[in-house]
């Protein structure tokens, strides 16, 4: 068969869940990472491991691989890494409200809740990295960092729900645009941190930090825009 057996490479069963594939990949990366295992054979194994996870770690790519290999697979849901275009719902309850009332409503129900969740994500990053830097290969420290990533994903989902909960007043269009891009940067940054937790590649950690920094700047830009209005 032309393609290698990626399941064998990651040492998982073909029926393994995505979570099991991810755990297997992380375990093998720790075993063969150049910082712990510098010989040439380990480097070659890392290449094979990364190639296998690139396919099996993505639900859609895995389904295509399974179809090519066994003529099966195909029914799963699309991976949710790429955000669909945002659709802002119009609230009919406020159609008759004055402009000032609409602004107040948007600030209290969208702007302030969203910023609270953004702060929860960004404010904890430096402390989390400092704790992990003691030994990134320590299972307990990495699990704490993974817990932080999971929390960030929850906070981001809340922020996105607040943002999408109602249409912004036209006078706040610039503020809304800054916040939209802020959330986009945070989503990408969280994804980079998750990659780092899997493969211990500092590049992903540094990119995640930079994306969080850009997100903070956009959050502050939105704050500056809003001051003359309120």
NURO-661393 format. One record per residue (C-alpha): residue in one letter; x, y, z. Coordinates in steps of 0.1 Angstrom, whole numbers, plus 5000, padded with zeros to 4 digits. Example, Ala and Ser with C-alpha at 12.3 -4.5 7.8 and 13.67 -1.06 7.14 Angstrom:
2
a512349555078
s513749895071
end
This chain:
230
x500050005000
x501350344991
x500650535023
x502250435056
x500150305084
x499750625105
x497850435132
x500850205137
x503150505137
x501150675166
x500650335182
x496850365184
x494050145172
x492250245140
x489150295162
x490850535185
x489050855194
x490551195185
x491351255221
x493250915222
x495151015191
x496051345206
x497251175239
x499350925219
x500951195198
x501851405229
x503351085246
x505451005216
x506651365211
x507951365247
x509751035240
x511451145208
x511751525212
x515251645202
x515651815235
x515451475253
x516551235225
x519051405202
x520151105181
x519451085144
x517050785147
x514850985171
x514751285147
x513651055119
x510950905141
x509751255150
x509351325113
x507151015109
x505151105141
x504451455129
x503351335095
x501051085111
x499451335134
x499051585106
x496651335091
x495051165121
x494851475142
x492551645118
x489151475116
x488551555079
x492051445068
x491651125089
x488351045072
x489951085037
x492850875048
x490550595061
x488550605028
x491750565008
x493150295030
x490050085037
x487250245017
x485550355049
x485150655070
x483150955058
x480251055081
x482051265106
x481451625113
x483651905099
x486452015122
x485652335139
x489052515137
x488052775111
x485553015123
x482553075100
x481453425091
x479753585121
x476153645118
x474853905142
x471253855152
x468954155153
x466954195184
x463354305176
x462854405212
x465054705208
x463954835174
x461955115188
x464555215214
x466455545211
x470055565199
x471255615234
x469355325248
x470755095220
x474255205228
x473655145266
x472254805258
x475154705236
x477654825262
x476154635290
x475154315272
x478054285247
x481054515253
x481554475291
x480854095292
x483154045262
x485954235278
x485654045310
x486253715292
x489053865271
x490853975303
x490453625318
x492253485288
x495053725285
x495853825321
x496753465331
x499053385302
x502353515316
x501853335350
x500953015332
x504053025310
x506253115340
x504952805359
x505452575329
x508952705322
x510252515353
x509952195332
x507752185301
x508151805300
x506751765335
x503351595331
x501651785359
x502852125348
x501852055312
x498451935324
x497952255343
x498852445311
x496352235291
x493652315317
x494352685312
x493952635274
x490652465280
x489552745302
x490552995275
x488452805250
x485452835273
x486053205279
x486453275242
x483253095234
x481453315260
x483053625245
x481953525210
x478453455222
x478253795237
x479553955205
x476953775184
x474053825207
x472954155192
x473754395164
x476054685173
x474755045169
x476255205138
x478055465158
x480055175175
x480955005142
x484655085147
x484554945182
x482854625171
x485454585143
x488354605168
x486654355190
x485954115161
x489654115152
x490554085188
x488553765192
x490053635159
x493653685172
x492753515205
x491253215187
x494353175166
x496553235197
x494852965217
x495252725188
x498952795188
x499252735225
x497352405220
x499852305193
x502652385217
x501052155243
x501151875218
x504551905202
x506652115227
x507752335198
x508552685213
x507752845179
x504052785186
x504352925221
x505953245209
x503453285181
x500653245206
x502153505229
x502453745200
x498853685189
x497653755225
x499754075224
x497954185192
x494654095207
x495354315238
x496254605215
x492954565196
x491054555229
x492754875240
x491955035206
x488354955211
x488455115245
x489955435230
x487355455203
x484555415228
x485555695252
x484355995231
x481055815225
x480155745261
end
